[in-house]
Amino acid sequence: MNTKIKLKANFDNGEGWLMNRDKWRDAHSPLLRASILQDWMYLIEQEHTRTIHEMRCEHVDFDKKCNPHPDAPHGFCRDSSLAEGRDVCECESWEQEK
């Protein structure tokens, strides 16, 4: 049986969903599903890292660069961005533990 699961993402409103999930669960063992999902998470993390890198390169406010420390978290801070009227990255408020 060739049962596929599809991951869909709507970039207009940020929603995402899985299609054929129940059929996919029934067709594959938990071990195989876990392995496939782990691969997906790795690919999604790579895409997230690539997107953050693009944000650094295309950042409009050149006075505010992403923190270059390898442990600094990166991601979109919705509340801070709305308050400041620009895209704010999580790393801007992050400080390295001493």
N, C-alpha and C positions, 0 to 999 in steps of 0.2 A: 504494500500500500504506500503510495507516494503522497503523504499528507504534509502540507507546508503551513508554517505559521508566518504571518506577515506583520511586520511592525510598520505602522503608519504614523506620520507626524504632520501636524498642520502648523506651518510656520506663520500663519496669519494670527492665530489665537493661542499658540503654544500647547495645544492639546495633542495627546498621543494615545494610541490604542493598539491592541493586538487583535488580529482577525484569525479565525479558525482555531482559536486557543483550545476549545474543548476537544475537537477532533484530533488536534496535535497531541494533546495529553493522552488521549485514549490510544493513539497509534505508537507511542514511544515510551520506553522505560524511563523511570525517574533518573537513573544514572545518565542515560543519553541526553535527556532534557537538561539536566544540570550542566553537563559538559557544553552543550550548545549555547545555553544562556550565559555561561562563563565566557565563552568566546565573544558573544554579543557585547557583554559588559566591557571587555577589553577593547573591542572596536569602537564602542561609544566613548570610552575614556580617551582613546587616541583622537577621535574627532573633537572632543571637548578641549583637549590640549592644543590641537591645531587651531581651533577657533580662538582660544585665549591668546595664542601667539599672534594671530591676525589682529586681534584687538590692540595688542601692544604696538604693532607696527603701524596701525591706522588711527591710533588714538588722536582725537581732535585737539584736546588740551595738552600741549606738549610740556607744560609745567608739571603735570601729574602723570608720571610714568608708573607702570607696574613695578612692584618691588621685585628686584632680580634674585632675591634669596630663594634657593631651591625648595625650602619648606613653606614658603609663603602660599597661602590659599588664593585661588583665583576663581572668580565667579561674579555674576552680576548682582549688585546690591540694589534691589528695587527701591526701598524706602530712601536710602541715601541719594540715589540717582534722581528721584523725584524732588527731594528737598534742595539739591544743588543744581538742578536743571542740566545735568550732564550724566554720562555713563560713569558710574563709580564701581571700581573693582574691590573685592573683599580685601585684597592685599594692602590697600591704602591705609587701613586701620590696624593691620597686623603688626605685632612687634615680636621679635625673636625672644624666646625664653632665655634667661641668663642662668 
